[in-house]
Amino acid sequence: MKIRVVLPPHLRTLAHVGSELQLEMNTPPTQRSVLDALEAAYPMLCGTIRDHVTQQRRPFLRFFACGEDFSHESPDTPLPDAVVNGTEPLLIVGAIAGG
Amino acid sequence: MSRVRVLAGTRKGAFILTADGKRDQWDITGPHFAGWELYHLKGSSADPNRLYASQSSGWFGQIIQRSDDGGKTWFQPGTPPGEATTGPGGMPKGESNKFLYDTSAQTGKPLTTHQWYDGTQHPWEFKRVWHLEPSPDNPDVVYAGVEDAALFRSNDGGKSWQELSGLRGHGTGPKWQPGAGGMCLHTIVLDRQHPGRIYTAISAAGAFRSDDHGANWRPINKGLHSQYIPDPTAEVGHCVHHVAASPRKDLLFMQKHWDVMRSDNGGDSWSEVSGNLPTDFGFVIDVHAHEPETVYVVPIKSDGEHFPLDGKLRVFRSRSGGNEWQELSKGLPEKNCYVNVLRDAMCVDNLDSCGIYFGTTGGQVYVSPDGGDHWSAIVHDLPPVLSVEVQTLP
């Protein structure tokens, strides 16, 4: 299956990709498995979305899909069907901060 | 004619400023890594086209960047654009961003906590790279000073990093605590006259020295006096802001939180040389490339007011190794100037007429091509400048 992922602009620059990318996955898509696949395909992103050691999501990033915030879900919770079947992308969003 | 290349790291990207030896007409490129904080960039003296950059962000963490063509193009070491994303043996690239503290049973297990602001013990947590120091002999060897304070070394051009854990592990580590800017290892001096000798400085722990390529370390803070800690002459706990090496063997200068200091014995002991400075608080300090006793500082009003006295931006120069300081102001703002000059934002070139450079939090980068007598702004309106380094090119 192909999973669509949208990165924040700075990470698109690092990964040399456009506004949306697709990941080929053979395992059920979860936050963890999508990030594993993303980092395998774009290793320059290692450490930018989740900490190298703890694997925790960086505090100023969020995971949105289908109009919902999945950031506080378990990383092993299956993503929505619309993401699995490619209808909707997984959005990795940088917090708007600074006033 | 020789040229100079100035590498300016700012809050919103990096800028490269180049000029010929006159240093009066400048070409400026950037922003490189637009939108990211560039705490430090530095070129290798073994290969001037080899540059290293520390790119970081509160959102996305730490990235190491490298250029092999003098800053025209950049890549993350080990992950050049268009190449395979795994290395030989299937090892994933992207290792260049990974700074893992030593947790090995042999050397790393005891290195678990340092002192926190409230006096309790706190785990070491990697945040960013403050300073990159390339080896003068090998362009693929580079050191990184990081927050929380530790020293790392790469032997493969920045592709992978290993901690020199003898620094954190020599015994005083649990007493280190963060300064207002975090607990950062911000100064790395590779002593060219003592092979294998490395100096580091940490806020707020002090200065440290290794004589065996970073394997073993000891504090070198004898003579420092810090009234803001319970024991003003403690072995560690001093907020050293920067250390600069003189061309003369064993001669070092230090800008401490308060006090300008010198050491004539490689840091074994220090003496205060603040002399007639109007205030001895500040961040930067540097030494003339050819005159071992000529030192430069930028006095800042106080630790509570990080701007020049009376709104006048002035560099002070001592030609006697301290104590007697001369105000240098020609070409610098005479009024209404309330910028700061951060600890890595001053440098000197190696031309016969030594050039002095510094950057401000107001976005100016100043140059004096005549050792400080006359100053002019290369640029006025960059983002806040975090670091300034210069390369002297053939």
Interface residues (C-beta under 8 A of the other chain):
Chain A: P8 H10 L11 L14 H16 E39 A40 A41 Y42 P43 M44 L45 C46 G47 T48 I49 D51 H52 V53 R58 F60 L61 G94 A95 A97
Chain B: G35 W36 S57 G58 W59 F60 G61 Q62 I63 Q76 T79 P81 T85 T86 P92 K93 G94 E95 N97 K98 F99 L100 F126
